[in-house]
Amino acid sequence: MRAMLKLSGILLTCCFALLTGCSAKHVDWENQGAPAGTGFLTKSFEFDGETRNYTVFVPWSYNAQNPQKYPVIMFLHGVLEGGSNGRKCVTVGLGPAVSERERTFPFFAVFPQSGSDWVGEKKMALAIATLDQVLKDYPGADRDRVSVTGLSNGGDGTWKIAARYPDRFAAIVPMCSSVDYDDVPALTKIPIWCFHNSVDPFRSSGRAASMCRRIKEAGGNVQYTEYGTFGHNCWEQAFSDDEVFKWLLNQRRNSGAATTPGGAAVP
């Protein structure tokens, strides 16, 4: 009986991973060809009495002795990438997209890691503390051009952390996320580009579209892109070209929103 339950659990996990598309992709942990001190670096810091691991991607062109300013993307992982090693959180979503562009990627990328999801004040505080550690360690990380993105549960966290800390971010990019309409008033001053698949078995595209519509009606600047696809994984298509990164390069805190290239009109 135990063996059957264990097998059922494994099968359910595999089916969930297949449906969500949450399978690990290539990340250049070796930083082949990268100048010393750049590329994917896994580090640790003290948070709430614990040692927490995280990864930061440092642009290859970064020079600590003469740092120019670079924008920053903080990425919130999905629940399957939770843990404590600071590396699993890089293997799905933004991490592989950065790895594909690592020689020329013009952002710092910050990968905090929670034990599971991003629900609750403590986990949001962990994400902010990780971001602040990177901003402290790297003078070239521009605190006026910090954006946050995330997928699945990390997409939920993207909305929540932006509503909780609206003055911290230049833009947000939630993907395949659930939403809370009560957060609308706090999100009208932040440029938003939201991504979703039309038929997502885990997060409602209808509610995501409605969230964007409500923010727009409240005076916010938001774009909504919906792919006519079944499944949870919208992030690979969203990150497959450079449009979202070009858009993020144009965002600056408290400066208003730039036009979103390629974004669909909010329905």
C-alpha positions in Angstrom: 0.0 0.0 0.0 2.8 2.4 0.9 4.6 1.6 -2.3 1.4 2.3 -4.3 0.9 5.7 -2.5 4.5 6.6 -3.1 4.2 5.7 -6.8 1.0 7.7 -7.0 2.7 10.7 -5.5 5.6 10.5 -7.9 3.1 10.2 -10.9 1.1 13.2 -9.6 4.3 15.2 -9.3 5.4 14.3 -12.8 2.0 15.2 -14.2 2.1 18.5 -12.4 5.6 19.3 -13.7 4.5 18.3 -17.2 1.4 20.5 -17.1 3.2 23.4 -15.6 6.3 23.2 -17.7 8.4 23.5 -14.5 11.3 21.6 -15.8 14.9 22.7 -15.2 16.7 24.3 -18.1 20.4 25.0 -18.8 22.2 27.5 -16.6 25.9 28.3 -17.1 27.0 27.7 -13.5 30.6 27.4 -14.7 30.4 31.0 -16.1 32.5 29.9 -19.1 34.4 32.8 -20.5 33.0 35.3 -17.9 35.4 37.8 -16.3 36.1 37.1 -12.7 33.3 38.2 -10.3 30.6 38.1 -13.0 28.1 35.6 -14.2 25.9 33.4 -11.9 27.2 33.7 -8.3 25.6 31.8 -5.4 26.0 33.7 -2.1 24.6 33.8 1.4 23.5 36.3 4.0 21.9 36.4 7.4 18.1 37.0 7.5 16.0 36.7 10.6 18.6 34.7 12.5 19.2 32.2 9.6 21.7 31.9 6.8 19.9 32.2 3.5 21.3 31.3 0.1 20.5 33.2 -3.1 22.0 33.7 -6.6 22.9 36.9 -8.3 23.8 37.3 -12.0 26.4 40.0 -12.5 26.7 41.4 -16.1 29.9 40.4 -17.8 30.7 44.0 -18.5 30.5 45.0 -14.8 33.6 46.6 -13.4 33.6 47.0 -9.7 36.4 49.6 -9.8 34.5 51.8 -12.2 30.9 50.7 -12.1 28.4 52.0 -14.5 24.7 51.8 -13.5 22.8 48.6 -14.5 19.1 47.9 -14.1 18.1 45.1 -11.8 15.5 42.3 -12.2 14.4 40.3 -9.2 12.9 36.9 -10.0 10.4 35.1 -7.8 10.4 31.3 -8.4 7.5 28.9 -8.5 6.7 26.5 -5.7 8.6 23.6 -7.2 11.8 25.6 -7.2 11.6 26.4 -3.5 14.4 25.1 -1.2 17.5 26.4 0.5 20.5 25.9 -1.8 20.0 29.2 -3.6 20.4 27.5 -7.0 17.2 25.6 -7.8 15.4 28.9 -8.0 17.5 29.8 -11.0 16.7 26.7 -13.1 13.2 27.7 -14.4 12.1 30.9 -15.9 14.4 33.9 -15.9 17.7 32.0 -15.1 17.8 30.0 -18.3 16.7 33.1 -20.3 19.7 35.0 -18.8 22.0 32.1 -19.5 21.1 32.2 -23.2 22.1 35.8 -23.3 24.8 35.8 -20.6 27.5 37.6 -22.6 25.4 40.7 -23.3 22.6 40.6 -20.7 22.5 44.2 -19.4 20.8 43.6 -16.0 21.7 42.4 -12.6 19.4 39.5 -11.9 18.5 38.6 -8.3 17.2 35.2 -7.4 15.9 35.0 -3.8 14.7 31.6 -2.6 12.0 30.7 -0.1 11.4 27.3 1.3 8.3 26.9 -0.9 6.0 29.8 -1.9 5.9 33.6 -1.6 2.9 33.9 0.6 3.1 36.0 3.8 5.0 39.0 5.1 8.1 37.1 6.2 8.7 35.7 2.7 8.1 39.0 1.0 10.6 40.5 3.6 13.1 37.8 2.6 12.8 38.8 -1.1 13.3 42.5 -0.2 16.3 41.6 2.1 17.9 39.6 -0.7 17.5 42.5 -3.1 18.9 45.0 -0.6 21.9 42.7 0.0 22.7 42.9 -3.8 22.1 46.6 -3.9 24.6 47.0 -1.0 27.2 44.7 -2.5 27.1 46.1 -6.0 27.2 50.0 -6.3 26.5 49.6 -10.0 23.1 48.0 -9.3 20.7 50.9 -10.0 18.0 51.1 -7.2 15.9 53.4 -9.4 15.6 50.7 -12.1 14.6 47.6 -10.1 11.8 45.5 -11.6 10.3 42.3 -10.2 8.9 39.3 -12.2 7.9 35.8 -11.3 6.0 32.8 -12.5 3.1 30.8 -11.0 3.3 31.3 -7.2 6.2 33.7 -7.9 3.8 35.6 -10.2 1.3 35.8 -7.3 4.2 37.1 -5.2 5.1 39.6 -7.9 1.7 41.3 -7.5 1.8 41.1 -3.7 5.3 42.4 -3.2 4.7 45.3 -5.6 1.4 46.2 -3.7 3.3 45.9 -0.4 6.3 47.9 -1.5 5.0 50.1 -4.3 7.8 52.7 -4.0 10.6 50.1 -4.5 9.9 49.1 -8.1 10.2 50.6 -11.6 8.1 47.9 -13.2 6.6 44.5 -12.6 6.0 41.5 -14.9 3.7 38.9 -13.3 3.4 35.6 -15.3 0.7 32.9 -15.0 -0.4 34.4 -11.7 -3.4 34.5 -9.4 -4.5 38.0 -8.4 -6.1 39.9 -5.6 -8.4 42.7 -6.7 -7.9 44.4 -3.3 -4.4 45.2 -4.5 -5.5 47.4 -7.4 -5.2 50.8 -5.7 -1.6 50.1 -4.7 -0.6 49.2 -8.3 -1.7 52.2 -10.3 1.7 53.9 -10.2 3.8 51.0 -11.4 4.2 50.1 -15.1 2.9 46.5 -15.5 3.2 43.9 -18.3 1.2 40.8 -17.4 1.6 37.4 -19.3 -0.8 34.5 -19.3 -1.9 31.5 -21.4 -5.6 31.5 -22.4 -6.3 28.1 -20.9 -4.2 27.7 -17.7 -5.3 24.8 -15.4 -3.7 26.4 -12.3 -4.3 30.1 -12.7 -7.3 31.9 -14.2 -6.5 34.0 -17.3 -9.9 35.6 -16.9 -9.0 36.9 -13.5 -5.6 38.1 -14.7 -7.2 40.0 -17.6 -9.8 41.4 -15.2 -7.0 42.6 -12.8 -5.3 44.4 -15.6 -8.6 46.0 -16.8 -9.3 47.2 -13.2 -5.9 48.7 -12.8 -6.2 50.5 -16.2 -9.7 51.8 -15.2 -8.1 53.1 -11.9 -5.6 55.1 -13.9 -2.7 52.6 -14.0 -0.4 51.8 -16.9 -0.7 48.1 -17.7 -0.4 45.8 -20.7 -1.7 42.3 -20.9 -0.4 39.6 -23.2 -2.4 36.4 -23.5 -1.1 33.4 -25.6 -3.7 31.2 -27.2 -2.2 28.1 -25.6 -3.1 25.4 -23.1 -0.9 25.0 -20.1 0.7 26.9 -17.3 4.0 27.7 -18.9 3.8 31.2 -20.5 7.2 32.3 -19.4 9.3 30.6 -22.0 7.4 32.3 -24.8 7.5 35.6 -22.9 11.3 35.4 -22.5 11.9 33.9 -25.9 12.6 37.2 -27.5 14.0 40.4 -26.1 10.9 42.6 -26.1 10.2 42.4 -22.4 13.9 43.1 -21.6 13.9 46.1 -24.0 10.8 47.4 -22.2 12.3 46.9 -18.8 15.4 48.8 -19.9 13.2 51.9 -20.4 11.6 51.8 -17.0 12.6 54.0 -14.1 11.1 54.4 -10.7 8.6 57.3 -10.3 9.1 58.4 -14.0 5.9 56.9 -15.5 5.6 54.1 -17.9 7.1 53.6 -21.4 4.9 52.2 -24.1 5.0 48.4 -24.0 6.2 47.1 -27.4 4.3 44.0 -28.6 1.9 44.1 -25.7 -1.8 43.4 -26.4 -4.3 46.0 -25.4 -6.0 45.4 -22.1 -9.4 43.7 -22.8 
